[in-house]
């Protein structure tokens, strides 16, 4: 069973993991998602896990690794819909989603993703070049 990957607009993907996902299909999901994100140069990805009542250490690792891969490709990632039992299990296992933003709902996840993408692509203040003195600070 393939996990559907929906393109919301020119730069955002949405993936909803189903309760019946197997270890094999979760690996296909990871590969399909990273390939699709790279092909379209996605700026953001939302992974909805609200259908998952249980998450084992393998699934936790795949979610974490997928988010890290997407970040390396330049996409912001938000995971939404983590059920209370899943959150407790992840904490008890010592698993954590490293550098992954989370949200209660899909609506909040999309709003959070918009903010993350805006910050990531906002013009940065120019830093002094090596050997240059920083601009003077006036009180």
N, CA, C and O atoms as a Tinker XYZ file with bonds, in Angstrom:
   556  protein
     1  N      0.834000   -1.179000    0.000000    73     2
     2  CA     0.000000    0.000000    0.000000    64     1     3
     3  C      0.878000    1.242000    0.000000    63     2     4     5
     4  O      1.728000    1.396000    0.877000    81     3
     5  N      0.688000    2.115000   -0.957000    73     3     6
     6  CA     1.429000    3.364000   -1.049000    64     5     7
     7  C      0.708000    4.448000   -0.256000    63     6     8     9
     8  O     -0.521000    4.519000   -0.251000    81     7
     9  N      1.482000    5.282000    0.405000    73     7    10
    10  CA     0.922000    6.410000    1.140000    64     9    11
    11  C      0.735000    7.565000    0.153000    63    10    12    13
    12  O      1.688000    7.972000   -0.511000    81    11
    13  N     -0.490000    8.094000    0.055000    73    11    14
    14  CA    -0.707000    9.207000   -0.871000    64    13    15
    15  C      0.008000   10.478000   -0.404000    63    14    16    17
    16  O     -0.014000   10.826000    0.777000    81    15
    17  N      0.630000   11.147000   -1.347000    73    15    18
    18  CA     1.323000   12.404000   -1.085000    64    17    19
    19  C      0.598000   13.466000   -1.907000    63    18    20    21
    20  O      0.598000   13.417000   -3.137000    81    19
    21  N     -0.017000   14.424000   -1.221000    73    19    22
    22  CA    -0.797000   15.450000   -1.886000    64    21    23
    23  C      0.003000   16.739000   -2.016000    63    22    24    25
    24  O      0.677000   17.169000   -1.081000    81    23
    25  N     -0.086000   17.334000   -3.179000    73    23    26
    26  CA     0.545000   18.636000   -3.403000    64    25    27
    27  C     -0.518000   19.701000   -3.156000    63    26    28    29
    28  O     -1.510000   19.775000   -3.881000    81    27
    29  N     -0.306000   20.531000   -2.123000    73    27    30
    30  CA    -1.298000   21.553000   -1.785000    64    29    31
    31  C     -1.181000   22.797000   -2.653000    63    30    32    33
    32  O     -2.184000   23.417000   -3.005000    81    31
    33  N      0.035000   23.150000   -2.990000    73    31    34
    34  CA     0.276000   24.296000   -3.873000    64    33    35
    35  C      1.655000   24.104000   -4.487000    63    34    36    37
    36  O      2.189000   22.995000   -4.479000    81    35
    37  N      2.223000   25.153000   -5.008000    73    35    38
    38  CA     3.499000   25.030000   -5.719000    64    37    39
    39  C      4.647000   24.579000   -4.836000    63    38    40    41
    40  O      5.658000   24.088000   -5.339000    81    39
    41  N      4.507000   24.740000   -3.520000    73    39    42
    42  CA     5.666000   24.451000   -2.678000    64    41    43
    43  C      5.387000   23.624000   -1.434000    63    42    44    45
    44  O      6.292000   23.431000   -0.622000    81    43
    45  N      4.161000   23.126000   -1.251000    73    43    46
    46  CA     3.811000   22.405000   -0.017000    64    45    47
    47  C      3.214000   21.032000   -0.330000    63    46    48    49
    48  O      2.352000   20.881000   -1.197000    81    47
    49  N      3.709000   20.035000    0.414000    73    47    50
    50  CA     3.184000   18.671000    0.332000    64    49    51
    51  C      2.488000   18.303000    1.641000    63    50    52    53
    52  O      2.870000   18.769000    2.715000    81    51
    53  N      1.461000   17.460000    1.531000    73    51    54
    54  CA     0.742000   16.950000    2.692000    64    53    55
    55  C      0.697000   15.436000    2.602000    63    54    56    57
    56  O      0.357000   14.870000    1.562000    81    55
    57  N      1.046000   14.787000    3.707000    73    55    58
    58  CA     1.007000   13.327000    3.781000    64    57    59
    59  C      0.229000   12.941000    5.025000    63    58    60    61
    60  O      0.489000   13.467000    6.108000    81    59
    61  N     -0.719000   12.029000    4.884000    73    59    62
    62  CA    -1.472000   11.521000    6.019000    64    61    63
    63  C     -1.185000   10.032000    6.145000    63    62    64    65
    64  O     -1.523000    9.247000    5.259000    81    63
    65  N     -0.562000    9.654000    7.245000    73    63    66
    66  CA    -0.253000    8.236000    7.468000    64    65    67
    67  C     -1.476000    7.534000    8.034000    63    66    68    69
    68  O     -2.070000    7.998000    9.008000    81    67
    69  N     -1.852000    6.412000    7.422000    73    67    70
    70  CA    -3.014000    5.645000    7.862000    64    69    71
    71  C     -2.678000    4.687000    8.980000    63    70    72    73
    72  O     -1.520000    4.316000    9.173000    81    71
    73  N     -3.698000    4.289000    9.715000    73    71    74
    74  CA    -3.516000    3.387000   10.849000    64    73    75
    75  C     -2.994000    2.020000   10.421000    63    74    76    77
    76  O     -2.371000    1.318000   11.217000    81    75
    77  N     -3.243000    1.638000    9.174000    73    75    78
    78  CA    -2.854000    0.318000    8.700000    64    77    79
    79  C     -1.491000    0.298000    8.008000    63    78    80    81
    80  O     -1.188000   -0.650000    7.283000    81    79
    81  N     -0.679000    1.308000    8.215000    73    79    82
    82  CA     0.625000    1.375000    7.552000    64    81    83
    83  C      1.561000    0.286000    8.101000    63    82    84    85
    84  O      1.643000    0.063000    9.309000    81    83
    85  N      2.254000   -0.376000    7.184000    73    83    86
    86  CA     3.185000   -1.439000    7.560000    64    85    87
    87  C      4.615000   -0.910000    7.539000    63    86    88    89
    88  O      4.874000    0.184000    7.038000    81    87
    89  N      5.534000   -1.692000    8.084000    73    87    90
    90  CA     6.946000   -1.292000    8.071000    64    89    91
    91  C      7.449000   -1.113000    6.633000    63    90    92    93
    92  O      8.220000   -0.196000    6.351000    81    91
    93  N      7.012000   -1.989000    5.735000    73    91    94
    94  CA     7.433000   -1.882000    4.337000    64    93    95
    95  C      6.887000   -0.618000    3.695000    63    94    96    97
    96  O      7.613000    0.096000    3.003000    81    95
    97  N      5.605000   -0.338000    3.922000    73    95    98
    98  CA     5.020000    0.850000    3.295000    64    97    99
    99  C      5.544000    2.137000    3.914000    63    98   100   101
   100  O      5.559000    3.171000    3.246000    81    99
   101  N      5.975000    2.102000    5.175000    73    99   102
   102  CA     6.547000    3.305000    5.777000    64   101   103
   103  C      7.916000    3.602000    5.161000    63   102   104   105
   104  O      8.295000    4.767000    5.042000    81   103
   105  N      8.651000    2.578000    4.773000    73   103   106
   106  CA     9.927000    2.799000    4.091000    64   105   107
   107  C      9.689000    3.347000    2.677000    63   106   108   109
   108  O     10.417000    4.223000    2.211000    81   107
   109  N      8.661000    2.819000    2.004000    73   107   110
   110  CA     8.294000    3.356000    0.693000    64   109   111
   111  C      7.865000    4.811000    0.826000    63   110   112   113
   112  O      8.215000    5.649000   -0.005000    81   111
   113  N      7.103000    5.104000    1.876000    73   111   114
   114  CA     6.664000    6.477000    2.146000    64   113   115
   115  C      7.862000    7.408000    2.267000    63   114   116   117
   116  O      7.878000    8.486000    1.672000    81   115
   117  N      8.862000    6.995000    3.033000    73   115   118
   118  CA    10.042000    7.835000    3.235000    64   117   119
   119  C     10.744000    8.115000    1.903000    63   118   120   121
   120  O     11.097000    9.258000    1.612000    81   119
   121  N     10.940000    7.095000    1.118000    73   119   122
   122  CA    11.597000    7.240000   -0.170000    64   121   123
   123  C     10.761000    8.088000   -1.132000    63   122   124   125
   124  O     11.281000    9.004000   -1.770000    81   123
   125  N      9.466000    7.779000   -1.233000    73   123   126
   126  CA     8.578000    8.528000   -2.128000    64   125   127
   127  C      8.515000   10.003000   -1.736000    63   126   128   129
   128  O      8.552000   10.880000   -2.599000    81   127
   129  N      8.420000   10.271000   -0.442000    73   127   130
   130  CA     8.282000   11.646000    0.027000    64   129   131
   131  C      9.539000   12.461000   -0.241000    63   130   132   133
   132  O      9.452000   13.595000   -0.713000    81   131
   133  N     10.695000   11.903000    0.052000    73   131   134
   134  CA    11.929000   12.664000   -0.183000    64   133   135
   135  C     12.154000   12.887000   -1.679000    63   134   136   137
   136  O     12.585000   13.966000   -2.086000    81   135
   137  N     11.866000   11.880000   -2.494000    73   135   138
   138  CA    12.023000   12.040000   -3.946000    64   137   139
   139  C     11.059000   13.087000   -4.495000    63   138   140   141
   140  O     11.447000   13.922000   -5.312000    81   139
   141  N      9.821000   13.046000   -4.056000    73   139   142
   142  CA     8.818000   14.012000   -4.528000    64   141   143
   143  C      9.165000   15.424000   -4.069000    63   142   144   145
   144  O      9.059000   16.374000   -4.845000    81   143
   145  N      9.580000   15.565000   -2.806000    73   143   146
   146  CA     9.952000   16.880000   -2.279000    64   145   147
   147  C     11.135000   17.454000   -3.051000    63   146   148   149
   148  O     11.157000   18.645000   -3.359000    81   147
   149  N     12.112000   16.615000   -3.364000    73   147   150
   150  CA    13.277000   17.086000   -4.117000    64   149   151
   151  C     12.885000   17.462000   -5.543000    63   150   152   153
   152  O     13.340000   18.482000   -6.060000    81   151
   153  N     12.050000   16.653000   -6.180000    73   151   154
   154  CA    11.655000   16.905000   -7.564000    64   153   155
   155  C     10.918000   18.231000   -7.711000    63   154   156   157
   156  O     11.121000   18.946000   -8.693000    81   155
   157  N     10.064000   18.564000   -6.744000    73   155   158
   158  CA     9.302000   19.815000   -6.840000    64   157   159
   159  C      9.928000   20.950000   -6.043000    63   158   160   161
   160  O      9.392000   22.057000   -5.997000    81   159
   161  N     11.067000   20.667000   -5.414000    73   159   162
   162  CA    11.749000   21.653000   -4.570000    64   161   163
   163  C     10.785000   22.218000   -3.536000    63   162   164   165
   164  O     10.626000   23.431000   -3.402000    81   163
   165  N     10.144000   21.301000   -2.807000    73   163   166
   166  CA     9.157000   21.686000   -1.797000    64   165   167
   167  C      9.794000   22.561000   -0.730000    63   166   168   169
   168  O     10.918000   22.317000   -0.293000    81   167
   169  N      9.062000   23.575000   -0.323000    73   167   170
   170  CA     9.510000   24.447000    0.758000    64   169   171
   171  C      8.905000   24.016000    2.076000    63   170   172   173
   172  O      9.383000   24.424000    3.135000    81   171
   173  N      7.850000   23.190000    2.037000    73   171   174
   174  CA     7.189000   22.760000    3.256000    64   173   175
   175  C      6.489000   21.431000    3.102000    63   174   176   177
   176  O      5.998000   21.085000    2.027000    81   175
   177  N      6.452000   20.680000    4.215000    73   175   178
   178  CA     5.779000   19.375000    4.244000    64   177   179
   179  C      5.055000   19.240000    5.577000    63   178   180   181
   180  O      5.624000   19.508000    6.635000    81   179
   181  N      3.795000   18.823000    5.513000    73   179   182
   182  CA     3.044000   18.485000    6.715000    64   181   183
   183  C      2.828000   16.981000    6.707000    63   182   184   185
   184  O      2.364000   16.412000    5.719000    81   183
   185  N      3.173000   16.342000    7.825000    73   183   186
   186  CA     2.945000   14.906000    7.985000    64   185   187
   187  C      1.879000   14.741000    9.066000    63   186   188   189
   188  O      2.112000   15.052000   10.234000    81   187
   189  N      0.716000   14.252000    8.664000    73   187   190
   190  CA    -0.411000   14.069000    9.581000    64   189   191
   191  C     -0.407000   12.633000   10.097000    63   190   192   193
   192  O     -0.541000   11.684000    9.324000    81   191
   193  N     -0.251000   12.488000   11.405000    73   191   194
   194  CA    -0.198000   11.154000   12.019000    64   193   195
   195  C     -1.411000   10.908000   12.919000    63   194   196   197
   196  O     -1.374000   10.035000   13.787000    81   195
   197  N     -2.479000   11.671000   12.717000    73   195   198
   198  CA    -3.641000   11.579000   13.602000    64   197   199
   199  C     -4.329000   10.217000   13.564000    63   198   200   201
   200  O     -5.040000    9.867000   14.506000    81   199
   201  N     -4.136000    9.451000   12.507000    73   199   202
   202  CA    -4.758000    8.124000   12.416000    64   201   203
   203  C     -3.965000    7.058000   13.168000    63   202   204   205
   204  O     -4.449000    5.941000   13.356000    81   203
   205  N     -2.755000    7.395000   13.595000    73   203   206
   206  CA    -1.908000    6.413000   14.284000    64   205   207
   207  C     -2.226000    6.373000   15.775000    63   206   208   209
   208  O     -2.048000    7.361000   16.487000    81   207
   209  N     -2.702000    5.211000   16.237000    73   207   210
   210  CA    -2.960000    5.027000   17.660000    64   209   211
   211  C     -1.717000    4.537000   18.385000    63   210   212   213
   212  O     -1.570000    4.727000   19.593000    81   211
   213  N     -0.824000    3.905000   17.634000    73   211   214
   214  CA     0.410000    3.356000   18.190000    64   213   215
   215  C      1.584000    3.741000   17.306000    63   214   216   217
   216  O      1.465000    3.802000   16.083000    81   215
   217  N      2.698000    3.996000   17.932000    73   215   218
   218  CA     3.931000    4.246000   17.200000    64   217   219
   219  C      5.029000    3.457000   17.899000    63   218   220   221
   220  O      5.297000    3.658000   19.084000    81   219
   221  N      5.662000    2.554000   17.148000    73   219   222
   222  CA     6.770000    1.800000   17.728000    64   221   223
   223  C      8.079000    2.541000   17.461000    63   222   224   225
   224  O      8.086000    3.590000   16.816000    81   223
   225  N      9.176000    1.993000   17.958000    73   223   226
   226  CA    10.468000    2.674000   17.811000    64   225   227
   227  C     10.873000    2.795000   16.341000    63   226   228   229
   228  O     11.519000    3.771000   15.959000    81   227
   229  N     10.505000    1.821000   15.518000    73   227   230
   230  CA    10.824000    1.887000   14.094000    64   229   231
   231  C     10.100000    3.057000   13.433000    63   230   232   233
   232  O     10.714000    3.835000   12.702000    81   231
   233  N      8.802000    3.183000   13.687000    73   231   234
   234  CA     8.018000    4.269000   13.105000    64   233   235
   235  C      8.537000    5.623000   13.607000    63   234   236   237
   236  O      8.631000    6.575000   12.832000    81   235
   237  N      8.868000    5.709000   14.877000    73   235   238
   238  CA     9.405000    6.958000   15.429000    64   237   239
   239  C     10.703000    7.334000   14.722000    63   238   240   241
   240  O     10.918000    8.498000   14.386000    81   239
   241  N     11.568000    6.345000   14.498000    73   239   242
   242  CA    12.832000    6.615000   13.817000    64   241   243
   243  C     12.608000    7.049000   12.373000    63   242   244   245
   244  O     13.266000    7.973000   11.894000    81   243
   245  N     11.683000    6.389000   11.675000    73   243   246
   246  CA    11.407000    6.748000   10.285000    64   245   247
   247  C     10.833000    8.163000   10.195000    63   246   248   249
   248  O     11.214000    8.921000    9.303000    81   247
   249  N      9.935000    8.530000   11.092000    73   247   250
   250  CA     9.395000    9.891000   11.099000    64   249   251
   251  C     10.503000   10.913000   11.324000    63   250   252   253
   252  O     10.594000   11.916000   10.616000    81   251
   253  N     11.339000   10.643000   12.317000    73   251   254
   254  CA    12.433000   11.554000   12.632000    64   253   255
   255  C     13.407000   11.657000   11.459000    63   254   256   257
   256  O     13.797000   12.756000   11.064000    81   255
   257  N     13.794000   10.518000   10.909000    73   255   258
   258  CA    14.736000   10.514000    9.790000    64   257   259
   259  C     14.138000   11.199000    8.560000    63   258   260   261
   260  O     14.839000   11.922000    7.852000    81   259
   261  N     12.862000   10.978000    8.306000    73   259   262
   262  CA    12.201000   11.604000    7.159000    64   261   263
   263  C     12.221000   13.121000    7.307000    63   262   264   265
   264  O     12.532000   13.842000    6.359000    81   263
   265  N     11.890000   13.594000    8.489000    73   263   266
   266  CA    11.900000   15.038000    8.732000    64   265   267
   267  C     13.301000   15.616000    8.558000    63   266   268   269
   268  O     13.462000   16.694000    7.985000    81   267
   269  N     14.301000   14.914000    9.043000    73   267   270
   270  CA    15.678000   15.388000    8.890000    64   269   271
   271  C     16.094000   15.406000    7.420000    63   270   272   273
   272  O     16.765000   16.338000    6.977000    81   271
   273  N     15.698000   14.380000    6.664000    73   271   274
   274  CA    16.015000   14.332000    5.232000    64   273   275
   275  C     15.367000   15.501000    4.504000    63   274   276   277
   276  O     16.001000   16.149000    3.671000    81   275
   277  N     14.114000   15.765000    4.816000    73   275   278
   278  CA    13.403000   16.864000    4.179000    64   277   279
   279  C     14.049000   18.205000    4.520000    63   278   280   281
   280  O     14.148000   19.084000    3.663000    81   279
   281  N     14.485000   18.363000    5.765000    73   279   282
   282  CA    15.168000   19.606000    6.158000    64   281   283
   283  C     16.473000   19.767000    5.386000    63   282   284   285
   284  O     16.826000   20.875000    4.982000    81   283
   285  N     17.190000   18.664000    5.180000    73   283   286
   286  CA    18.427000   18.730000    4.397000    64   285   287
   287  C     18.143000   19.141000    2.951000    63   286   288   289
   288  O     18.986000   19.757000    2.299000    81   287
   289  N     16.970000   18.803000    2.462000    73   287   290
   290  CA    16.566000   19.181000    1.110000    64   289   291
   291  C     16.050000   20.621000    1.050000    63   290   292   293
   292  O     15.788000   21.144000   -0.033000    81   291
   293  N     15.905000   21.257000    2.211000    73   291   294
   294  CA    15.482000   22.648000    2.254000    64   293   295
   295  C     14.017000   22.866000    2.579000    63   294   296   297
   296  O     13.525000   23.988000    2.460000    81   295
   297  N     13.309000   21.826000    2.985000    73   295   298
   298  CA    11.885000   21.957000    3.301000    64   297   299
   299  C     11.681000   22.083000    4.811000    63   298   300   301
   300  O     12.369000   21.433000    5.598000    81   299
   301  N     10.742000   22.915000    5.193000    73   299   302
   302  CA    10.301000   22.986000    6.581000    64   301   303
   303  C      9.311000   21.847000    6.792000    63   302   304   305
   304  O      8.584000   21.479000    5.869000    81   303
   305  N      9.276000   21.285000    8.005000    73   303   306
   306  CA     8.426000   20.126000    8.277000    64   305   307
   307  C      7.639000   20.354000    9.564000    63   306   308   309
   308  O      8.187000   20.810000   10.568000    81   307
   309  N      6.343000   20.029000    9.522000    73   307   310
   310  CA     5.504000   20.050000   10.716000    64   309   311
   311  C      4.758000   18.717000   10.762000    63   310   312   313
   312  O      4.155000   18.296000    9.774000    81   311
   313  N      4.807000   18.064000   11.917000    73   311   314
   314  CA     4.050000   16.828000   12.144000    64   313   315
   315  C      2.830000   17.217000   12.972000    63   314   316   317
   316  O      2.950000   17.908000   13.984000    81   315
   317  N      1.664000   16.771000   12.537000    73   315   318
   318  CA     0.456000   17.126000   13.281000    64   317   319
   319  C     -0.345000   15.884000   13.649000    63   318   320   321
   320  O     -0.206000   14.818000   13.049000    81   319
   321  N     -1.194000   16.067000   14.666000    73   319   322
   322  CA    -2.141000   15.028000   15.042000    64   321   323
   323  C     -1.594000   13.927000   15.934000    63   322   324   325
   324  O     -2.161000   12.835000   15.976000    81   323
   325  N     -0.512000   14.188000   16.645000    73   323   326
   326  CA     0.019000   13.149000   17.539000    64   325   327
   327  C     -0.992000   12.915000   18.657000    63   326   328   329
   328  O     -1.339000   13.833000   19.400000    81   327
   329  N     -1.457000   11.675000   18.764000    73   327   330
   330  CA    -2.422000   11.298000   19.788000    64   329   331
   331  C     -1.743000   11.248000   21.161000    63   330   332   333
   332  O     -0.544000   10.979000   21.235000    81   331
   333  N     -2.479000   11.501000   22.243000    73   331   334
   334  CA    -1.881000   11.464000   23.588000    64   333   335
   335  C     -1.164000   10.145000   23.900000    63   334   336   337
   336  O     -0.078000   10.155000   24.480000    81   335
   337  N     -1.762000    9.019000   23.520000    73   335   338
   338  CA    -1.120000    7.720000   23.792000    64   337   339
   339  C      0.196000    7.591000   23.027000    63   338   340   341
   340  O      1.156000    7.007000   23.529000    81   339
   341  N      0.235000    8.138000   21.812000    73   339   342
   342  CA     1.459000    8.106000   21.010000    64   341   343
   343  C      2.523000    8.981000   21.654000    63   342   344   345
   344  O      3.686000    8.588000   21.735000    81   343
   345  N      2.131000   10.164000   22.112000    73   343   346
   346  CA     3.083000   11.062000   22.776000    64   345   347
   347  C      3.671000   10.389000   24.022000    63   346   348   349
   348  O      4.877000   10.449000   24.257000    81   347
   349  N      2.810000    9.752000   24.813000    73   347   350
   350  CA     3.296000    9.071000   26.020000    64   349   351
   351  C      4.247000    7.935000   25.665000    63   350   352   353
   352  O      5.284000    7.767000   26.306000    81   351
   353  N      3.899000    7.160000   24.652000    73   351   354
   354  CA     4.749000    6.049000   24.229000    64   353   355
   355  C      6.108000    6.553000   23.751000    63   354   356   357
   356  O      7.139000    5.980000   24.103000    81   355
   357  N      6.115000    7.622000   22.951000    73   355   358
   358  CA     7.378000    8.163000   22.461000    64   357   359
   359  C      8.270000    8.612000   23.614000    63   358   360   361
   360  O      9.477000    8.368000   23.600000    81   359
   361  N      7.683000    9.262000   24.604000    73   359   362
   362  CA     8.463000    9.725000   25.754000    64   361   363
   363  C      8.974000    8.532000   26.556000    63   362   364   365
   364  O     10.135000    8.514000   26.964000    81   363
   365  N      8.120000    7.536000   26.785000    73   363   366
   366  CA     8.528000    6.355000   27.544000    64   365   367
   367  C      9.641000    5.586000   26.838000    63   366   368   369
   368  O     10.513000    5.020000   27.497000    81   367
   369  N      9.618000    5.559000   25.500000    73   367   370
   370  CA    10.658000    4.861000   24.737000    64   369   371
   371  C     11.940000    5.683000   24.679000    63   370   372   373
   372  O     12.983000    5.181000   24.261000    81   371
   373  N     11.864000    6.928000   25.092000    73   371   374
   374  CA    13.034000    7.788000   24.986000    64   373   375
   375  C     13.198000    8.355000   23.595000    63   374   376   377
   376  O     14.222000    8.965000   23.288000    81   375
   377  N     12.197000    8.160000   22.748000    73   375   378
   378  CA    12.238000    8.705000   21.391000    64   377   379
   379  C     11.826000   10.159000   21.429000    63   378   380   381
   380  O     11.032000   10.580000   22.269000    81   379
   381  N     12.376000   10.906000   20.514000    73   379   382
   382  CA    11.946000   12.282000   20.364000    64   381   383
   383  C     12.096000   12.664000   18.908000    63   382   384   385
   384  O     12.956000   12.153000   18.191000    81   383
   385  N     11.254000   13.557000   18.501000    73   383   386
   386  CA    11.320000   14.048000   17.139000    64   385   387
   387  C     12.263000   15.256000   17.151000    63   386   388   389
   388  O     11.883000   16.349000   17.571000    81   387
   389  N     13.477000   15.043000   16.691000    73   387   390
   390  CA    14.515000   16.059000   16.738000    64   389   391
   391  C     14.262000   17.119000   15.678000    63   390   392   393
   392  O     14.058000   16.798000   14.508000    81   391
   393  N     14.275000   18.367000   16.084000    73   391   394
   394  CA    14.106000   19.490000   15.159000    64   393   395
   395  C     12.841000   19.392000   14.326000    63   394   396   397
   396  O     12.804000   19.882000   13.197000    81   395
   397  N     11.812000   18.770000   14.863000    73   395   398
   398  CA    10.557000   18.659000   14.133000    64   397   399
   399  C      9.506000   19.447000   14.895000    63   398   400   401
   400  O      9.266000   19.215000   16.080000    81   399
   401  N      8.892000   20.370000   14.200000    73   399   402
   402  CA     7.798000   21.129000   14.793000    64   401   403
   403  C      6.567000   20.251000   14.805000    63   402   404   405
   404  O      6.364000   19.439000   13.902000    81   403
   405  N      5.747000   20.414000   15.826000    73   403   406
   406  CA     4.515000   19.637000   15.935000    64   405   407
   407  C      3.340000   20.579000   16.157000    63   406   408   409
   408  O      3.501000   21.715000   16.603000    81   407
   409  N      2.162000   20.075000   15.834000    73   407   410
   410  CA     0.945000   20.857000   15.986000    64   409   411
   411  C     -0.210000   19.903000   16.279000    63   410   412   413
   412  O     -0.187000   18.738000   15.882000    81   411
   413  N     -1.218000   20.419000   16.982000    73   411   414
   414  CA    -2.382000   19.599000   17.298000    64   413   415
   415  C     -3.189000   19.227000   16.060000    63   414   416   417
   416  O     -3.575000   18.070000   15.887000    81   415
   417  N     -3.440000   20.206000   15.206000    73   415   418
   418  CA    -4.353000   19.990000   14.083000    64   417   419
   419  C     -3.685000   20.312000   12.753000    63   418   420   421
   420  O     -2.642000   20.965000   12.701000    81   419
   421  N     -4.301000   19.846000   11.696000    73   419   422
   422  CA    -3.815000   20.137000   10.355000    64   421   423
   423  C     -3.893000   21.635000   10.074000    63   422   424   425
   424  O     -2.967000   22.204000    9.496000    81   423
   425  N     -4.971000   22.267000   10.470000    73   423   426
   426  CA    -5.124000   23.705000   10.253000    64   425   427
   427  C     -3.995000   24.486000   10.920000    63   426   428   429
   428  O     -3.410000   25.380000   10.307000    81   427
   429  N     -3.689000   24.152000   12.167000    73   427   430
   430  CA    -2.595000   24.826000   12.876000    64   429   431
   431  C     -1.246000   24.485000   12.249000    63   430   432   433
   432  O     -0.354000   25.331000   12.185000    81   431
   433  N     -1.101000   23.260000   11.794000    73   431   434
   434  CA     0.159000   22.846000   11.158000    64   433   435
   435  C      0.425000   23.657000    9.900000    63   434   436   437
   436  O      1.557000   24.077000    9.661000    81   435
   437  N     -0.606000   23.880000    9.095000    73   435   438
   438  CA    -0.439000   24.660000    7.872000    64   437   439
   439  C     -0.092000   26.116000    8.192000    63   438   440   441
   440  O      0.737000   26.722000    7.512000    81   439
   441  N     -0.723000   26.676000    9.223000    73   439   442
   442  CA    -0.398000   28.046000    9.634000    64   441   443
   443  C      1.040000   28.124000   10.148000    63   442   444   445
   444  O      1.773000   29.061000    9.831000    81   443
   445  N      1.430000   27.140000   10.937000    73   443   446
   446  CA     2.803000   27.102000   11.457000    64   445   447
   447  C      3.800000   26.934000   10.317000    63   446   448   449
   448  O      4.862000   27.557000   10.325000    81   447
   449  N      3.472000   26.106000    9.346000    73   447   450
   450  CA     4.339000   25.892000    8.195000    64   449   451
   451  C      4.513000   27.192000    7.401000    63   450   452   453
   452  O      5.618000   27.510000    6.960000    81   451
   453  N      3.427000   27.934000    7.225000    73   451   454
   454  CA     3.520000   29.228000    6.536000    64   453   455
   455  C      4.495000   30.160000    7.250000    63   454   456   457
   456  O      5.310000   30.823000    6.608000    81   455
   457  N      4.411000   30.210000    8.580000    73   455   458
   458  CA     5.317000   31.061000    9.362000    64   457   459
   459  C      6.766000   30.597000    9.209000    63   458   460   461
   460  O      7.666000   31.416000    9.020000    81   459
   461  N      6.988000   29.289000    9.292000    73   459   462
   462  CA     8.348000   28.750000    9.164000    64   461   463
   463  C      8.933000   29.046000    7.789000    63   462   464   465
   464  O     10.099000   29.424000    7.674000    81   463
   465  N      8.131000   28.876000    6.755000    73   463   466
   466  CA     8.621000   29.129000    5.399000    64   465   467
   467  C      8.903000   30.613000    5.190000    63   466   468   469
   468  O      9.867000   30.973000    4.514000    81   467
   469  N      8.066000   31.472000    5.765000    73   467   470
   470  CA     8.291000   32.915000    5.631000    64   469   471
   471  C      9.599000   33.314000    6.313000    63   470   472   473
   472  O     10.376000   34.098000    5.767000    81   471
   473  N      9.838000   32.773000    7.506000    73   471   474
   474  CA    11.084000   33.076000    8.223000    64   473   475
   475  C     12.297000   32.538000    7.485000    63   474   476   477
   476  O     13.327000   33.207000    7.406000    81   475
   477  N     12.181000   31.342000    6.949000    73   475   478
   478  CA    13.322000   30.708000    6.281000    64   477   479
   479  C     13.706000   31.430000    5.004000    63   478   480   481
   480  O     14.868000   31.396000    4.598000    81   479
   481  N     12.759000   32.073000    4.374000    73   479   482
   482  CA    13.035000   32.723000    3.099000    64   481   483
   483  C     13.021000   34.242000    3.187000    63   482   484   485
   484  O     13.041000   34.925000    2.163000    81   483
   485  N     12.986000   34.780000    4.419000    73   483   486
   486  CA    13.060000   36.229000    4.604000    64   485   487
   487  C     14.494000   36.680000    4.389000    63   486   488   489
   488  O     15.428000   35.948000    4.716000    81   487
   489  N     14.681000   37.864000    3.849000    73   487   490
   490  CA    16.046000   38.360000    3.662000    64   489   491
   491  C     16.757000   38.476000    4.999000    63   490   492   493
   492  O     16.198000   38.973000    5.977000    81   491
   493  N     17.974000   38.017000    5.025000    73   491   494
   494  CA    18.785000   38.081000    6.238000    64   493   495
   495  C     19.612000   39.355000    6.208000    63   494   496   497
   496  O     20.010000   39.821000    5.141000    81   495
   497  N     19.873000   39.924000    7.397000    73   495   498
   498  CA    20.759000   41.088000    7.483000    64   497   499
   499  C     22.161000   40.633000    7.124000    63   498   500   501
   500  O     22.611000   39.576000    7.566000    81   499
   501  N     22.837000   41.416000    6.339000    73   499   502
   502  CA    24.186000   41.060000    5.900000    64   501   503
   503  C     25.133000   41.033000    7.096000    63   502   504   505
   504  O     25.176000   41.976000    7.886000    81   503
   505  N     25.877000   39.963000    7.220000    73   503   506
   506  CA    26.876000   39.832000    8.275000    64   505   507
   507  C     28.179000   40.431000    7.774000    63   506   508   509
   508  O     28.449000   40.407000    6.573000    81   507
   509  N     28.997000   40.975000    8.686000    73   507   510
   510  CA    30.287000   41.523000    8.239000    64   509   511
   511  C     31.150000   40.426000    7.639000    63   510   512   513
   512  O     31.173000   39.300000    8.136000    81   511
   513  N     31.857000   40.759000    6.574000    73   511   514
   514  CA    32.779000   39.799000    5.961000    64   513   515
   515  C     33.964000   39.596000    6.892000    63   514   516   517
   516  O     34.240000   40.436000    7.748000    81   515
   517  N     34.664000   38.478000    6.723000    73   515   518
   518  CA    35.841000   38.216000    7.549000    64   517   519
   519  C     36.809000   39.376000    7.434000    63   518   520   521
   520  O     37.117000   39.832000    6.332000    81   519
   521  N     37.279000   39.846000    8.555000    73   519   522
   522  CA    38.244000   40.927000    8.595000    64   521   523
   523  C     37.604000   42.292000    8.634000    63   522   524   525
   524  O     38.271000   43.279000    8.943000    81   523
   525  N     36.307000   42.371000    8.321000    73   523   526
   526  CA    35.626000   43.670000    8.396000    64   525   527
   527  C     35.194000   43.919000    9.816000    63   526   528   529
   528  O     34.846000   42.984000   10.538000    81   527
   529  N     35.212000   45.144000   10.214000    73   527   530
   530  CA    34.717000   45.514000   11.527000    64   529   531
   531  C     33.200000   45.622000   11.447000    63   530   532   533
   532  O     32.656000   46.083000   10.444000    81   531
   533  N     32.519000   45.194000   12.509000    73   531   534
   534  CA    31.071000   45.366000   12.482000    64   533   535
   535  C     30.721000   46.840000   12.511000    63   534   536   537
   536  O     31.526000   47.662000   12.949000    81   535
   537  N     29.510000   47.189000   12.043000    73   535   538
   538  CA    29.130000   48.605000   12.055000    64   537   539
   539  C     29.142000   49.152000   13.483000    63   538   540   541
   540  O     28.906000   48.401000   14.430000    81   539
   541  N     29.412000   50.443000   13.650000    73   539   542
   542  CA    29.455000   51.006000   15.008000    64   541   543
   543  C     28.103000   50.947000   15.660000    63   542   544   545
   544  O     27.078000   51.070000   14.991000    81   543
   545  N     28.091000   50.759000   16.963000    73   543   546
   546  CA    26.861000   50.694000   17.728000    64   545   547
   547  C     26.661000   52.036000   18.416000    63   546   548   549
   548  O     27.513000   52.486000   19.182000    81   547
   549  N     25.544000   52.660000   18.139000    73   547   550
   550  CA    25.255000   53.960000   18.756000    64   549   551
   551  C     24.246000   53.762000   19.852000    63   550   552   553
   552  O     23.261000   53.043000   19.684000    81   551
   553  N     24.492000   54.399000   20.971000    73   551   554
   554  CA    23.580000   54.282000   22.111000    64   553   555
   555  C     22.450000   55.251000   22.017000    63   554   556
   556  O     21.591000   55.284000   22.898000    81   555
